[in-house]
C-alpha cells in the first residue's frame, strides 16, 4: 500500500489553499500534479546543462543528450518494451495518434477498409481516424458498450473482421473509468490480420503496463498525466512497423544526409523526431518515471481501486447521484463521472471550487459518448497517488452542499 | 457571504427553476441555435417578428443555471420590444458583463439582470451568461435579413 501522507509531502502544490480552503485536487484525469523532484529536474537542466542535443561536441550538449536518451530507456523499461529505438517522443498523446494516422494510416488504409473504435474514445483517438476514413473512403466501425460501460466483446468478435485494418481503443476510459480488455481485443485484431493501437493516456499512469502482455502494436500516452511535465507524449510501436512507416514531420534531426535534390532519413527513433525536441520536459520525465517506479505501479493500482471503491460507495448514498461506468471498482480506474439530479455539472464544479475542490465538468472530449449516455455533460472526480479518503469525504460533503445552494433539486 | 452565494442569488435560482418563455414556437419568423462547446450548453431560440417588433420569443435551452437564468431574464426583457430596442438591451447587458465596470445604468424593466453581475467574477461562466444574448443577436440579424427579401 502507498504511504500517502509521505507522498503528499513531495507535492508542493498540495500546500496551496483555494478560496481559503486546502486544495483538494480531483482532476487528475486531466493532468496530474508534479512532485518536487520533477520540478527540480526541470530547473537543474536549465541551470546546469541547457544545450541542444544530438549535435554538440561540448560537455553541456553531451550531458543533455545523455539525459534525454536516458528517459527513452526509462520509458522502455516502464512499458515493458524490448527496444528503446521504437520509442518516439511527441508533444502529447494526440500528436502521437496523429503521427500514426498520417504516417502509417495514409500508407496502409485503403478504400473499403475498416477502422474499429470503441464508443468511449476520446476525440483524440476518434477525429484523426474520422479524417483518414473520409480521405480514403474507409469506414469507422464502433464497438458498442454494455449497460455498465464495458466493451461488448461478443459484438467485438463479430465486428472485427478481415476488412479491419486497425483496432484503436483506449486502455482506460477517461469518462467511465472502464479498463479495456486490451489483450483480448489484440487477439481478435491479429486473428484478422489487423493491428491494434492502445490509447494509454489514462491507463499507463494508473496501472502496470506491458506492451508485451497487452500484445499491442502501438501504444501512446502522455507524461503530464503521470507526474511528469506537460509537452511530452510517447509513441511506442513495434520496431518493424515503425521501420516501414514514412516520416511524419520532416526537417532537422530526422535526417542522416541531405542533398539539394534528395534526402536519406535518420534511423529509428530519431527519424520521427524532427526539429529540436522538448528537451527539458523529456529529461524531467525521468524523475516522474523514477518516482512511480519507486511507488510501484501495482501499489498505485491498488490504492486507486481502494479510492474508487470508497468514493463509489459514498456517491451511492447520496440520493439523486447517477454514476456512469462499471460499479465494480476492480473493473475500472479511479476516474468517476457522475451527474447529480438536475444540477448542471458546471454548477457542481463551481460550487465545489468554492470549497477548494477541483473537479472537471463537461463532455471530457467525448461528445459521442455523452450522446450515447443522453447527457450534455458530466461532473468528474479523478484520483491519484496523493489523494486520501478524507478528501473523498470532503468531496461528498461539498456535493451535498451544492444541492443546498442550488435549491435542493435532488431532494425535492 | 460565500462566493457561491454571490453567484447563485435568489433571482437567478428562481429563473433557473422556473424559466420564463421556455418552449418552442411552431411557425417562428426565425429560429437560431447557440452552443457553448466548453460545457455543452445548448439553446434554440424561436422568435416571431411583427412590424419589426418581437411579438413572441421562446427558448428551448439545456444548460447550467447561469445560462438558463440569463436566457429566461433576456426573454422577459425583450419580448414585445422593437428589434432596435432589443439590440440596445443586448448592448447594455454585454457592457455590464464585459465592460470595464459592472456599474451600467439599467432601466427599471431590466433590473433583474443586475443579479447576473456576480458572474463577472467567474470568467469561465461569462460565456454561459452570454450565450442566449449572442443567439438573440444572430436571430435579430436573421430577421432583418429575411425582411429584406421581397
Interface residues (C-beta under 8 A of the other chain):
Chain A: X19 X344 X345 X346 X347 X350 X351 X354 X361 X362 X363 X370 X376 X377 X405 X406 X407 X409
Chain B: X2 X3 X4 X5 X7 X8 X13 X16 X17 X38 X39 X40 X41 X42 X62 X63 X64 X65 X66 X67 X122 X125 X128
